[in-house]
Amino acid sequence: MNRISRRETLAMVAAAGAVPATAAKPKSGPGIKLAEVVGPGQESRLRLLKQVGVNHAIATVTGFLAKTPRSQYDAALSKVKADYEKSGLTIAGVESSPVPSEKIKLGLPGRDEEIENYIAAIQALSKVDIPMICYNFMAGLGWYRTRVNVPERGGALSSEFNNADAKKQGLTEWGEVSEEKMWDNITYFLKAVIPVAEKANVQMALHPDDPPLSPLRGIARICTSAANYRRIMNIVPSPVNGVTYCQANFLAMGENIESLARQWCKEKKIFFVHFRDIEGKGEYFRETFHDNGPTDMVRMLRAYHESGFRGPMRPDHAPTLEGEANDNPGYAMAGKVLAFGYMKGIMDGLDIPYE
């Protein structure tokens, strides 16, 4: 049997008028910046990201700057940026507060020093052209799950939140913290840092509470609805006071995530997107793969593009796959590789530019 070469196959298809006999046409104009979170020194992960065609990184620098004197933030961040660039990745932002901030969130003694560190970090990020901070205001508890070994497709391991189980665990060491206290704390913080961030042109992208439920083990949460986000953005109105649109969290809130994404993109309030999905909402939900959850992910990518979003977007919280350790649930890499391929396939099919 005679084998037909790839060139001959493309030529025949082109002659039939289906596609040109050249490479796929390049997408024009600025695109969504596909990115992944990775810490300094994770060379293997940096190489893997470059291998799957990712050009942007979201850096985690909290622990790094916690060990660095405030006067040396500029030099430290310059080195971090240079290390990422050696791997071919541009830092599109940092995730989690750039410096420790738990006293800020809880309103504890010492928060003013943490705010001074925060301000210095914002200014240093500006000097090295890192344009965005994804931060959260989850006090006492970060993103929280009650199980991290829930079987998903083919036995992959995912996570779930069940508030009935969370209640059984009782209060944290911080006891009860009221919503009024949390509103006071975030107001104090934003009035101190947003004017600095605006002058430095560093976007402050607030991540939702995960889960977006209040209280959680006695600690109030306030980043739990679109209405609360609007209130937060109005505490200090600014073009840099905006949102990390973790779409699964807004789904868990019960929001219309496509309509809200379109609205906030047009208002230029979404600075960063976490692309993920869940089954359930509110009191109970579990993480899914990117390609088997209830959300129409094609519609969501189209919505971001059509509404003018051109910032960084990363796939978040993928299940742990065969052969991977489940020691950092949601952040193993095989599921993220699947997610990038899935996202790129959708975007290629819709002719959505990405970088």
MOTA-V599854 format. One record per helix or strand of 2 or more residues. SS is the DSSP state (2 for helix, 1 for strand). FROM is the first residue (numbers start at 1). LEN is the number of residues. If there is no record, write none. Layout:
SS|FROM|LEN / SS|FROM|LEN
This chain:
2|6|10 / 1|32|8 / 2|43|9 / 1|56|5 / 2|62|5 / 2|70|17 / 1|90|6 / 2|102|5 / 2|111|17 / 1|132|4 / 1|147|5 / 2|153|3 / 1|157|6 / 2|163|6 / 2|179|22 / 1|203|5 / 2|226|10 / 1|241|6 / 2|247|7 / 2|257|10 / 1|270|6 / 1|278|4 / 1|284|4 / 2|297|10 / 1|312|4 / 2|334|17
